[in-house]
Amino acid sequence: MYKFLVVDDEEIVRRGFRKKIAWEEAGFEYLEPCKNGREAIERIALEHPDVVMTDICMPLVDGLEVANFIADQYPEIMVFILSGYEEFEYARSALRSRVVEYLLKPITSQELSGLVAKLKTRLDQNTNRFNELAKSSVQSRNQALENFSTKSSPTMAMVKAAEAREYIESHYAQKELSIDEICRDLFISPSYLSRLLKRHLGKTFVDVLTEYRIEKAKNLLTSSNLKTYAVAEAVGINDPHYFSTIFKKVTGVTPSVYRGDILKMEQM
């Protein structure tokens, strides 16, 4: 079930939205609404909603500031502006904050039902994309996906984390592979990707890349006659000494010892 958060300083609006549609039947958990933008920012960090619908004009922190915060910190969250301001500048500011839609008050139950149905379809598509990535992944990624938090629904955040890992597995042999390059291709910021990997995989970008390179190196050491320096180059590491150092750090033994141990086991 997806999470829906309403942010509005009018109590009648907050209460009204809860009663407008059958939220659970529509596939959403209607979170306790927020009465201002400051409260919304705190709650978003704690509850990680999938959708936020916010008014513009509110005390302390307004809706556009909330939208900017979400765009910067949680770009996977869908944001809707619901306001009485039918002004171009507000709408343009909202679009700059990557708001999905700019809606005018009042909104009817029928309009809200239609909107929520569209949201559900889009979120389901994200979930399906996540599932496809999981099914097509190698064993290492499957293990990582099992470590994802089960408290939140598999939305765009999980999709991006899985896509980032898939990118690493496809480009690990690239010697200058960097987090900046991956982020350019995935259209996300390096700081956001770092948070995603830490939250969902419990690792840094360097950790994920290094561990995958070592796994590929182990395969090459046991399935080929390549020299250690050639194995290092094949997995994207120029310096053989550095390769030996990180190989031992990950596996507990040097590449040559690892190869020798495997060969001995096969001859037994």
N, C-alpha and C positions, 0 to 999 in steps of 0.2 A: 504494500500500500504506500502511495506517495504522500508527501507532507506538504500542506498548503498553509501559508502564513499570510494573514491580513494585517496591514499596518494603517491605522486611521485614528485620528484624535477624537472622532465623534463616536460616542458609545452606541448610539442608535445604529450606526453603520456596522460596527463590530458585531453587535447582537444580531442585526438583520441578516448579515451574510451567513451566519451559522444556520439560520432557519430557511434560507432561500432554496436550498437543494438538499437532497439526501447524500451527504458527502461520502459516506462509507460505500454506498451503492455505486457511486461514481468512481470509486477506487482511490479516494483520498482521505487522509486523516486531517481534520480541520484543527490545527494547532491553536492554542490560546492566543487570541489576537494581541497586538501591541498597540499602545496608545500614542507612541511617538517614535521618531527615528532612532533616538539614542537607545531606547529599549529594544528596538528591532535589531540593531547591530549586535547588541549583547546576546540576544536570543538566537540569531542566525549562527553565531560562532558556536553556540551550545547544541542547537537542535538540527542544524544542517537541513533546512527545508528544501524541497525540490522546486517549489514555486513560491514567489513572494509577490503579493499584490499590495501596492502602497499608494496612499494619497500623496499629493505634493506638498500642500501647505500644512505644516505641523509644527508645534513648538520644539525647541531644543535642536533637533536635527530634522531637516525636511526630507521629502521623498526622493528628490534628485540626489541628495548626498547619500542616502541609503543605496540608491541605484549605482552610484559611483563606487561605493564601498564594495558592493557585490561584484561589480564588473572587474574590480582590481583583485579582490581576495577570493571570490567564489564564482568565477565566470560560468560554471556549470549550472548555476541556479537560474531559472527562468524568471524574469521580472516584468510585471505589468504595472503601469501607472494608471490609477483610477482617480480622476480629478474633475472638478467643476471648471477648471481653467481651459477654455477653448482658445488658446493662444499659440501662435506658431513658434514663438521663442521657447516656450515650455516643451512643446513637442520636439523641437530640434535638439534641445538639451537632453531630452530623454533618449533620443536616437543615438546621440553621442555616447551615452552610457550603456549602449547595447540593450536597451529595453525592448522586449519582444513586441509589445503593443501598448498604445496610448489610448485609454478608454475614457469616455465622458460619463459623469454621474447624471442622472441615476441609471443604474443598470438593472434590468428586469431579471426575474428568475429564469425566464426562457433564454435570455442572452447569456446569463451566467452558466446555465446548463450546457449551452452550445460551446461556450469557451472552454469549460472544464472537459468536455468530451474531446475537443481538439488537443488539449493539453495531455490528456490521458493517451491519446494516439501517439503523440510525439514522444512522450516518455517511454511508452512501450517499445517504440522503434529504437530508442537508445538502449533499452534493456536487451532487445533482440540482438542489436549490434554487439553488445557486451558478450552475450551468450555465444554468438558466432565466433568471436575472437577466442573465447575460452576453448571452444571445441576444436578449433584449428591450431591451437598452440602446442608447443612441445611440452614435455613433462615438467620442465623447470618452471614454466609460466603457470601451468596448472596448479603446481604446489603453491606458487605465490598467490594465485587467485583464491585459493582456499583460506588464505590468511586475511583476506579482506574482512572488514568489519561487517558483521551480520546485522548490526543495528540500523543500518541505513540502506535504502533501496539502491540497486545497481544502476545509477543514472550516469550522466555524462562524465562525472568524475572518474568512475570506474572504467568507462570506455577510454578516456584519455590515458589513464594509467596503463591499461592493457595495450593501447596503441603505442605508447612510449616504449614499453618493453618489447613489443613486436618490432619496432624500429631498431632498437638496440640489437636484437637478434639477427636482423637482416643486414646491419651495417657494422657489426662488431670488428670486422677486419680492416675497417677504415682507420688509418693511423691517427688522424686528427679529429676523430669523432668527438663532438662536444655537446653539452646540454643546450647550448645556444642554437646549434644546427637543428637538433630535434625539435626545439620549440618553434623555430621558424617554419618547419614543415607542418607542425600540428597547430599553429596559430595560437599558442599560449605563451605565457611569460616563464622564464627560467625559475623565478621564485615560486610561481604557482606549481610548476612541475615538481620542483623539489619537495614542496609540501605534500603533493599527491603521493609521490613515491614513499615518503616517510610515513604518511598516514596509512596507506594501503599495503605497502610491502615491508615497511619497517626498515628501509634501507635508503642510502643516498644514491644519487645517479652514479657516482664513481663505484660504489659497492656493487650495484646491479651490473654495470658494464664489466667490471673486473671479474666478478664471479662467473659471468657467462663466458668471457674469454678463457678463463681457466678451465671451464668444462670442455670447451672446444679443444683446448690444448691437450687435455688428458686424452681425448679421443684420438688426436693426431699422434701422440706419443706411443699409443698402444696399437695403432692401426697402420703406421707408416714407418719408414726408415729415416725420416727427416731429422737433421741435426737440431739440437736445441735452439740455436739461433734462428733456424729456418721456421721452426714451430712458432717461435715468438713473433716473427714477422707475419706469419700466416694468420695470427689472431690479432694483429694490429699493434704490436709492441715492438718498437725499434731497438731498444736497449736489452740485450740478452741478460746482462747482470740484473737489471731491474725486473725482468721477466722471472728469473730464478728466485729473486727475493719475494715477489708477490705470490708466486706459485707455492713456495714453501709456507708463506703466511696463511694461505687458504687451505692447503692440503696437509701441511705438517712435514713434508719432505721435499727435497729438490726434484726437478724434472728427471734427472738421470736416475735417481734412486727410485722414483715412482715407476719409471719405465722398467727398470731392472726387477722390481718387486712383482710387477704384473707378469713379466716374462717368466719369472720363476714359478709363479702360481700356475701359469698355463702349461708348464713342463712337468708339473707334479702329477 
